[in-house]
Amino acid sequence: MAMTPVSQLKGGERIADSVLTKFDNVLLPKGKIITEREIEILKAFLISSVQVEGQEVETSNLKDVEIVEQPTGAVPFYESYDKLLQLMRTIFRMAESGGQSLPILEIRTALESLIKSIDSYQILTFSPKGFQLQDYIHHNSIMVSLTAYHLAKWVDMPVKDLMPIALGGLLHDLGSAKVESAILSKPTKLSVAENEEMKKHTVHGYSLLKSVPAINEGVKLCALQHHEREDGTGYPLGVRGDKIHSYSKIVAVADMFHAMTNDRYHKKAISPYLVLEQLQTEAFGKLDPVLVQTFISKVTALQNGTIVKLSDNRIGEIIFSDRAHPTRPWVNIDGSIVNLITERKLYIQEVIKYKG
């Protein structure tokens, strides 16, 4: 079968034979449908030509082919996500007015629907479609919910606690609806007085939830305690670790991660790998160490062959990960090995493609 130069590839063509890297790792599997992303990866690895099947997939059918290749549940995940996003907008408006009781059953049903397809949610790479800053609080609430659910499973929380923890993550920032919009959307650093006002969102959130009979105390305490810290330096009450609810500890890790990895009015997003390193160092003594270490080890458990982009925009594949340095694997870039443990100025900017 003839080889086709990468420069002449067209969207919709199908790979006829697996494309290998110089280390014999599969870069693109046999049968993969070519899109702009695949062409970008081939060029990054200096692959000059590939074998393609004789018949092109119709462009109109390309979307359907891609859906088949995605993990089971990928399509319903985004549908469920959008429905929950719309519901969260409504919930925050209701909380702002304070005149209506929250539709907990509807919230729980929408969240359960989303969690059914949670396998499509990759913590390090997920980015909400059509993200807008005014929706940051709503997106953050959903992502914290999903991440907290994952973390709860990873630390073997009882099954009966998984949905309440996810619900606690979803509603943890509800009290922000009671904070002045000028403070929430301020593009520069908050003043001391504004920061104190912002901190009140924890108390506001608990006040909104404390009389809701359909949720347990742990869910309510997530709103109050997600900024409390193990050493007593958190707020609003400055309680120490033994006084912080287990749900709140899990939500606190998820909340800190997502607060730094997503754009906000006053701060740009940071690479998730840099955030993980900050969690490992700056959160020492602040967050539950078992939760932090479990979170880092699980989200960085990338297989060899995973395609990543470094902070200098070079693209390569992970070939070795040191368990002692989970955020700094060895990366093969066109036959040259970059050891991120020693190359401290570089870091993984993003994961482009998980192996498989």
Contacts in CASP RR format, 6 or more apart in sequence:
PFRMAT RR
TARGET T0000
AUTHOR 0000-0000-0000
METHOD contacts of the structure
MODEL  1
MAMTPVSQLKGGERIADSVLTKFDNVLLPKGKIITEREIEILKAFLISSV
QVEGQEVETSNLKDVEIVEQPTGAVPFYESYDKLLQLMRTIFRMAESGGQ
SLPILEIRTALESLIKSIDSYQILTFSPKGFQLQDYIHHNSIMVSLTAYH
LAKWVDMPVKDLMPIALGGLLHDLGSAKVESAILSKPTKLSVAENEEMKK
HTVHGYSLLKSVPAINEGVKLCALQHHEREDGTGYPLGVRGDKIHSYSKI
VAVADMFHAMTNDRYHKKAISPYLVLEQLQTEAFGKLDPVLVQTFISKVT
ALQNGTIVKLSDNRIGEIIFSDRAHPTRPWVNIDGSIVNLITERKLYIQE
VIKYKG
1 16 0 8 1.000
1 17 0 8 1.000
1 51 0 8 1.000
2 51 0 8 1.000
3 49 0 8 1.000
3 50 0 8 1.000
3 51 0 8 1.000
4 13 0 8 1.000
4 49 0 8 1.000
4 50 0 8 1.000
4 51 0 8 1.000
4 52 0 8 1.000
5 48 0 8 1.000
5 49 0 8 1.000
6 39 0 8 1.000
6 42 0 8 1.000
6 43 0 8 1.000
6 47 0 8 1.000
6 48 0 8 1.000
6 49 0 8 1.000
6 50 0 8 1.000
9 34 0 8 1.000
9 38 0 8 1.000
9 39 0 8 1.000
9 42 0 8 1.000
9 50 0 8 1.000
9 52 0 8 1.000
10 34 0 8 1.000
10 56 0 8 1.000
11 33 0 8 1.000
11 34 0 8 1.000
11 35 0 8 1.000
11 36 0 8 1.000
11 39 0 8 1.000
11 56 0 8 1.000
11 59 0 8 1.000
11 62 0 8 1.000
12 33 0 8 1.000
12 34 0 8 1.000
12 35 0 8 1.000
12 56 0 8 1.000
12 57 0 8 1.000
12 59 0 8 1.000
12 62 0 8 1.000
12 65 0 8 1.000
13 33 0 8 1.000
13 34 0 8 1.000
13 52 0 8 1.000
13 53 0 8 1.000
13 56 0 8 1.000
13 57 0 8 1.000
14 31 0 8 1.000
14 32 0 8 1.000
14 33 0 8 1.000
14 34 0 8 1.000
14 52 0 8 1.000
14 53 0 8 1.000
14 55 0 8 1.000
14 56 0 8 1.000
14 57 0 8 1.000
15 28 0 8 1.000
15 29 0 8 1.000
15 30 0 8 1.000
15 31 0 8 1.000
15 32 0 8 1.000
15 33 0 8 1.000
15 34 0 8 1.000
15 50 0 8 1.000
15 51 0 8 1.000
15 52 0 8 1.000
15 53 0 8 1.000
16 30 0 8 1.000
16 31 0 8 1.000
16 50 0 8 1.000
16 51 0 8 1.000
16 52 0 8 1.000
16 53 0 8 1.000
16 54 0 8 1.000
17 30 0 8 1.000
17 50 0 8 1.000
17 51 0 8 1.000
18 26 0 8 1.000
18 28 0 8 1.000
18 29 0 8 1.000
18 30 0 8 1.000
19 26 0 8 1.000
19 27 0 8 1.000
19 28 0 8 1.000
19 42 0 8 1.000
19 47 0 8 1.000
19 50 0 8 1.000
20 26 0 8 1.000
20 27 0 8 1.000
21 27 0 8 1.000
21 45 0 8 1.000
21 305 0 8 1.000
21 317 0 8 1.000
21 332 0 8 1.000
22 332 0 8 1.000
22 334 0 8 1.000
22 335 0 8 1.000
23 317 0 8 1.000
23 319 0 8 1.000
23 332 0 8 1.000
23 335 0 8 1.000
25 304 0 8 1.000
25 305 0 8 1.000
25 317 0 8 1.000
25 319 0 8 1.000
26 305 0 8 1.000
26 355 0 8 1.000
27 41 0 8 1.000
27 42 0 8 1.000
27 45 0 8 1.000
27 47 0 8 1.000
27 307 0 8 1.000
27 317 0 8 1.000
28 38 0 8 1.000
28 41 0 8 1.000
28 42 0 8 1.000
28 50 0 8 1.000
29 356 0 8 1.000
31 53 0 8 1.000
32 38 0 8 1.000
32 69 0 8 1.000
33 57 0 8 1.000
33 62 0 8 1.000
33 65 0 8 1.000
33 66 0 8 1.000
33 69 0 8 1.000
34 52 0 8 1.000
35 62 0 8 1.000
35 66 0 8 1.000
37 352 0 8 1.000
37 353 0 8 1.000
40 315 0 8 1.000
41 307 0 8 1.000
41 315 0 8 1.000
41 352 0 8 1.000
41 353 0 8 1.000
42 50 0 8 1.000
44 314 0 8 1.000
44 315 0 8 1.000
44 316 0 8 1.000
45 315 0 8 1.000
45 316 0 8 1.000
45 334 0 8 1.000
46 334 0 8 1.000
57 65 0 8 1.000
67 74 0 8 1.000
67 75 0 8 1.000
70 120 0 8 1.000
71 119 0 8 1.000
71 120 0 8 1.000
72 117 0 8 1.000
72 119 0 8 1.000
73 116 0 8 1.000
73 117 0 8 1.000
73 119 0 8 1.000
73 120 0 8 1.000
74 117 0 8 1.000
74 120 0 8 1.000
76 113 0 8 1.000
76 116 0 8 1.000
76 117 0 8 1.000
77 114 0 8 1.000
77 117 0 8 1.000
77 118 0 8 1.000
77 120 0 8 1.000
77 121 0 8 1.000
78 120 0 8 1.000
78 129 0 8 1.000
80 110 0 8 1.000
80 113 0 8 1.000
80 114 0 8 1.000
80 116 0 8 1.000
80 117 0 8 1.000
81 114 0 8 1.000
81 128 0 8 1.000
81 142 0 8 1.000
83 110 0 8 1.000
83 113 0 8 1.000
84 110 0 8 1.000
84 111 0 8 1.000
84 113 0 8 1.000
84 114 0 8 1.000
84 142 0 8 1.000
85 128 0 8 1.000
85 135 0 8 1.000
85 138 0 8 1.000
85 139 0 8 1.000
85 142 0 8 1.000
87 106 0 8 1.000
87 107 0 8 1.000
87 110 0 8 1.000
88 138 0 8 1.000
88 141 0 8 1.000
88 142 0 8 1.000
88 170 0 8 1.000
89 135 0 8 1.000
89 138 0 8 1.000
91 102 0 8 1.000
91 103 0 8 1.000
91 107 0 8 1.000
91 174 0 8 1.000
92 137 0 8 1.000
92 138 0 8 1.000
92 174 0 8 1.000
92 176 0 8 1.000
92 177 0 8 1.000
93 177 0 8 1.000
94 100 0 8 1.000
94 102 0 8 1.000
95 102 0 8 1.000
95 174 0 8 1.000
95 175 0 8 1.000
95 177 0 8 1.000
95 178 0 8 1.000
95 205 0 8 1.000
95 208 0 8 1.000
96 177 0 8 1.000
96 178 0 8 1.000
98 208 0 8 1.000
101 212 0 8 1.000
102 208 0 8 1.000
102 209 0 8 1.000
102 212 0 8 1.000
104 212 0 8 1.000
104 214 0 8 1.000
104 215 0 8 1.000
105 214 0 8 1.000
107 167 0 8 1.000
107 170 0 8 1.000
107 171 0 8 1.000
108 163 0 8 1.000
108 167 0 8 1.000
108 214 0 8 1.000
111 145 0 8 1.000
111 163 0 8 1.000
111 166 0 8 1.000
111 167 0 8 1.000
111 170 0 8 1.000
112 163 0 8 1.000
114 142 0 8 1.000
114 146 0 8 1.000
115 146 0 8 1.000
115 149 0 8 1.000
115 163 0 8 1.000
115 166 0 8 1.000
118 146 0 8 1.000
118 149 0 8 1.000
118 150 0 8 1.000
121 146 0 8 1.000
121 150 0 8 1.000
122 351 0 8 1.000
122 354 0 8 1.000
123 146 0 8 1.000
123 147 0 8 1.000
123 150 0 8 1.000
123 257 0 8 1.000
123 272 0 8 1.000
123 299 0 8 1.000
124 272 0 8 1.000
124 273 0 8 1.000
124 299 0 8 1.000
124 300 0 8 1.000
124 351 0 8 1.000
125 350 0 8 1.000
125 351 0 8 1.000
125 354 0 8 1.000
126 143 0 8 1.000
128 135 0 8 1.000
128 139 0 8 1.000
128 143 0 8 1.000
131 139 0 8 1.000
131 262 0 8 1.000
131 263 0 8 1.000
133 185 0 8 1.000
133 263 0 8 1.000
133 264 0 8 1.000
133 265 0 8 1.000
134 185 0 8 1.000
136 262 0 8 1.000
136 263 0 8 1.000
136 264 0 8 1.000
136 265 0 8 1.000
137 173 0 8 1.000
137 176 0 8 1.000
137 184 0 8 1.000
139 262 0 8 1.000
140 173 0 8 1.000
140 255 0 8 1.000
140 258 0 8 1.000
140 259 0 8 1.000
140 262 0 8 1.000
141 169 0 8 1.000
141 170 0 8 1.000
141 171 0 8 1.000
141 172 0 8 1.000
141 173 0 8 1.000
141 174 0 8 1.000
142 170 0 8 1.000
143 254 0 8 1.000
143 258 0 8 1.000
143 262 0 8 1.000
144 169 0 8 1.000
144 170 0 8 1.000
144 172 0 8 1.000
144 173 0 8 1.000
144 251 0 8 1.000
144 254 0 8 1.000
144 255 0 8 1.000
144 258 0 8 1.000
145 166 0 8 1.000
145 167 0 8 1.000
145 168 0 8 1.000
145 169 0 8 1.000
145 170 0 8 1.000
145 254 0 8 1.000
146 166 0 8 1.000
147 254 0 8 1.000
147 257 0 8 1.000
147 258 0 8 1.000
148 165 0 8 1.000
148 166 0 8 1.000
148 168 0 8 1.000
148 169 0 8 1.000
148 250 0 8 1.000
148 251 0 8 1.000
148 253 0 8 1.000
148 254 0 8 1.000
149 162 0 8 1.000
149 163 0 8 1.000
149 165 0 8 1.000
149 166 0 8 1.000
150 298 0 8 1.000
151 250 0 8 1.000
151 253 0 8 1.000
151 254 0 8 1.000
151 291 0 8 1.000
151 294 0 8 1.000
151 295 0 8 1.000
151 298 0 8 1.000
152 161 0 8 1.000
152 162 0 8 1.000
152 165 0 8 1.000
152 166 0 8 1.000
152 250 0 8 1.000
153 162 0 8 1.000
154 294 0 8 1.000
154 295 0 8 1.000
154 298 0 8 1.000
155 250 0 8 1.000
155 290 0 8 1.000
155 291 0 8 1.000
155 294 0 8 1.000
157 165 0 8 1.000
157 246 0 8 1.000
157 250 0 8 1.000
161 246 0 8 1.000
161 247 0 8 1.000
164 215 0 8 1.000
164 216 0 8 1.000
164 218 0 8 1.000
164 219 0 8 1.000
164 247 0 8 1.000
165 222 0 8 1.000
165 247 0 8 1.000
165 250 0 8 1.000
165 251 0 8 1.000
167 215 0 8 1.000
167 219 0 8 1.000
168 215 0 8 1.000
168 218 0 8 1.000
168 219 0 8 1.000
168 222 0 8 1.000
168 223 0 8 1.000
168 247 0 8 1.000
168 251 0 8 1.000
169 222 0 8 1.000
169 226 0 8 1.000
169 251 0 8 1.000
169 254 0 8 1.000
169 255 0 8 1.000
171 205 0 8 1.000
171 209 0 8 1.000
171 219 0 8 1.000
171 222 0 8 1.000
171 223 0 8 1.000
172 222 0 8 1.000
172 223 0 8 1.000
172 226 0 8 1.000
172 251 0 8 1.000
172 255 0 8 1.000
173 201 0 8 1.000
173 223 0 8 1.000
173 226 0 8 1.000
173 255 0 8 1.000
174 204 0 8 1.000
174 205 0 8 1.000
174 208 0 8 1.000
174 209 0 8 1.000
174 223 0 8 1.000
175 201 0 8 1.000
175 202 0 8 1.000
175 204 0 8 1.000
175 205 0 8 1.000
175 208 0 8 1.000
175 223 0 8 1.000
176 184 0 8 1.000
176 201 0 8 1.000
176 204 0 8 1.000
177 204 0 8 1.000
177 208 0 8 1.000
178 200 0 8 1.000
178 201 0 8 1.000
178 204 0 8 1.000
178 205 0 8 1.000
178 208 0 8 1.000
179 197 0 8 1.000
179 198 0 8 1.000
179 200 0 8 1.000
179 201 0 8 1.000
179 204 0 8 1.000
180 197 0 8 1.000
183 190 0 8 1.000
183 194 0 8 1.000
183 197 0 8 1.000
183 198 0 8 1.000
184 198 0 8 1.000
184 265 0 8 1.000
185 265 0 8 1.000
186 194 0 8 1.000
186 265 0 8 1.000
186 266 0 8 1.000
187 265 0 8 1.000
187 266 0 8 1.000
188 266 0 8 1.000
189 266 0 8 1.000
190 198 0 8 1.000
190 266 0 8 1.000
199 227 0 8 1.000
199 235 0 8 1.000
199 236 0 8 1.000
200 236 0 8 1.000
202 223 0 8 1.000
202 224 0 8 1.000
202 225 0 8 1.000
202 226 0 8 1.000
202 227 0 8 1.000
202 235 0 8 1.000
202 236 0 8 1.000
203 224 0 8 1.000
203 236 0 8 1.000
205 223 0 8 1.000
205 224 0 8 1.000
206 220 0 8 1.000
206 221 0 8 1.000
206 223 0 8 1.000
206 224 0 8 1.000
208 223 0 8 1.000
209 215 0 8 1.000
209 219 0 8 1.000
209 220 0 8 1.000
209 223 0 8 1.000
210 220 0 8 1.000
212 220 0 8 1.000
217 245 0 8 1.000
218 245 0 8 1.000
218 247 0 8 1.000
218 248 0 8 1.000
219 247 0 8 1.000
221 245 0 8 1.000
221 247 0 8 1.000
221 248 0 8 1.000
222 245 0 8 1.000
222 247 0 8 1.000
222 248 0 8 1.000
222 251 0 8 1.000
224 236 0 8 1.000
224 237 0 8 1.000
224 248 0 8 1.000
225 239 0 8 1.000
225 244 0 8 1.000
225 245 0 8 1.000
225 248 0 8 1.000
225 252 0 8 1.000
226 248 0 8 1.000
226 251 0 8 1.000
226 252 0 8 1.000
226 255 0 8 1.000
227 234 0 8 1.000
227 235 0 8 1.000
227 236 0 8 1.000
227 252 0 8 1.000
228 234 0 8 1.000
228 235 0 8 1.000
228 237 0 8 1.000
228 238 0 8 1.000
228 239 0 8 1.000
228 241 0 8 1.000
228 243 0 8 1.000
228 244 0 8 1.000
228 248 0 8 1.000
228 252 0 8 1.000
229 238 0 8 1.000
229 241 0 8 1.000
229 252 0 8 1.000
229 285 0 8 1.000
229 286 0 8 1.000
229 287 0 8 1.000
230 240 0 8 1.000
230 241 0 8 1.000
230 244 0 8 1.000
230 285 0 8 1.000
230 286 0 8 1.000
230 287 0 8 1.000
230 288 0 8 1.000
231 240 0 8 1.000
231 285 0 8 1.000
231 286 0 8 1.000
232 238 0 8 1.000
232 239 0 8 1.000
232 240 0 8 1.000
232 241 0 8 1.000
233 286 0 8 1.000
241 249 0 8 1.000
241 288 0 8 1.000
244 252 0 8 1.000
249 287 0 8 1.000
249 288 0 8 1.000
249 291 0 8 1.000
250 291 0 8 1.000
252 287 0 8 1.000
252 288 0 8 1.000
253 279 0 8 1.000
253 287 0 8 1.000
253 288 0 8 1.000
253 291 0 8 1.000
253 292 0 8 1.000
253 295 0 8 1.000
256 279 0 8 1.000
256 283 0 8 1.000
256 287 0 8 1.000
257 272 0 8 1.000
257 275 0 8 1.000
257 276 0 8 1.000
257 279 0 8 1.000
257 295 0 8 1.000
260 269 0 8 1.000
260 270 0 8 1.000
260 275 0 8 1.000
260 278 0 8 1.000
261 269 0 8 1.000
261 270 0 8 1.000
261 271 0 8 1.000
261 272 0 8 1.000
261 275 0 8 1.000
262 269 0 8 1.000
263 269 0 8 1.000
270 278 0 8 1.000
271 311 0 8 1.000
271 347 0 8 1.000
271 348 0 8 1.000
271 349 0 8 1.000
271 350 0 8 1.000
272 299 0 8 1.000
272 350 0 8 1.000
273 300 0 8 1.000
273 327 0 8 1.000
273 347 0 8 1.000
273 348 0 8 1.000
273 349 0 8 1.000
274 347 0 8 1.000
276 296 0 8 1.000
276 299 0 8 1.000
276 300 0 8 1.000
276 326 0 8 1.000
276 327 0 8 1.000
277 327 0 8 1.000
277 347 0 8 1.000
279 287 0 8 1.000
279 292 0 8 1.000
279 295 0 8 1.000
279 296 0 8 1.000
280 292 0 8 1.000
280 293 0 8 1.000
280 296 0 8 1.000
280 327 0 8 1.000
283 292 0 8 1.000
296 326 0 8 1.000
296 327 0 8 1.000
297 323 0 8 1.000
297 326 0 8 1.000
300 321 0 8 1.000
300 326 0 8 1.000
300 327 0 8 1.000
301 321 0 8 1.000
301 326 0 8 1.000
302 308 0 8 1.000
302 318 0 8 1.000
302 321 0 8 1.000
302 329 0 8 1.000
302 351 0 8 1.000
302 354 0 8 1.000
302 355 0 8 1.000
303 318 0 8 1.000
303 354 0 8 1.000
303 355 0 8 1.000
303 356 0 8 1.000
304 317 0 8 1.000
304 318 0 8 1.000
304 319 0 8 1.000
304 320 0 8 1.000
304 321 0 8 1.000
304 355 0 8 1.000
305 317 0 8 1.000
305 318 0 8 1.000
305 319 0 8 1.000
305 355 0 8 1.000
306 317 0 8 1.000
306 318 0 8 1.000
306 351 0 8 1.000
306 353 0 8 1.000
306 354 0 8 1.000
306 355 0 8 1.000
307 315 0 8 1.000
307 316 0 8 1.000
307 317 0 8 1.000
307 351 0 8 1.000
307 352 0 8 1.000
307 353 0 8 1.000
308 315 0 8 1.000
308 316 0 8 1.000
308 317 0 8 1.000
308 318 0 8 1.000
308 331 0 8 1.000
308 348 0 8 1.000
308 349 0 8 1.000
308 350 0 8 1.000
308 351 0 8 1.000
308 352 0 8 1.000
309 315 0 8 1.000
309 316 0 8 1.000
309 348 0 8 1.000
309 349 0 8 1.000
309 350 0 8 1.000
309 352 0 8 1.000
310 316 0 8 1.000
310 331 0 8 1.000
310 333 0 8 1.000
310 338 0 8 1.000
310 340 0 8 1.000
310 346 0 8 1.000
310 347 0 8 1.000
310 348 0 8 1.000
310 349 0 8 1.000
311 345 0 8 1.000
311 346 0 8 1.000
311 347 0 8 1.000
311 348 0 8 1.000
311 349 0 8 1.000
312 346 0 8 1.000
313 349 0 8 1.000
314 333 0 8 1.000
314 338 0 8 1.000
315 333 0 8 1.000
315 352 0 8 1.000
316 331 0 8 1.000
316 332 0 8 1.000
316 333 0 8 1.000
316 334 0 8 1.000
317 331 0 8 1.000
317 332 0 8 1.000
318 329 0 8 1.000
318 330 0 8 1.000
318 331 0 8 1.000
318 332 0 8 1.000
319 329 0 8 1.000
319 330 0 8 1.000
319 331 0 8 1.000
319 332 0 8 1.000
319 337 0 8 1.000
320 329 0 8 1.000
320 330 0 8 1.000
321 329 0 8 1.000
321 330 0 8 1.000
322 328 0 8 1.000
322 329 0 8 1.000
322 341 0 8 1.000
325 340 0 8 1.000
325 341 0 8 1.000
327 340 0 8 1.000
327 347 0 8 1.000
327 348 0 8 1.000
328 339 0 8 1.000
328 340 0 8 1.000
328 341 0 8 1.000
328 347 0 8 1.000
329 340 0 8 1.000
329 348 0 8 1.000
330 337 0 8 1.000
330 338 0 8 1.000
330 339 0 8 1.000
330 340 0 8 1.000
331 337 0 8 1.000
331 338 0 8 1.000
331 340 0 8 1.000
331 348 0 8 1.000
332 338 0 8 1.000
338 346 0 8 1.000
340 346 0 8 1.000
340 347 0 8 1.000
340 348 0 8 1.000
END
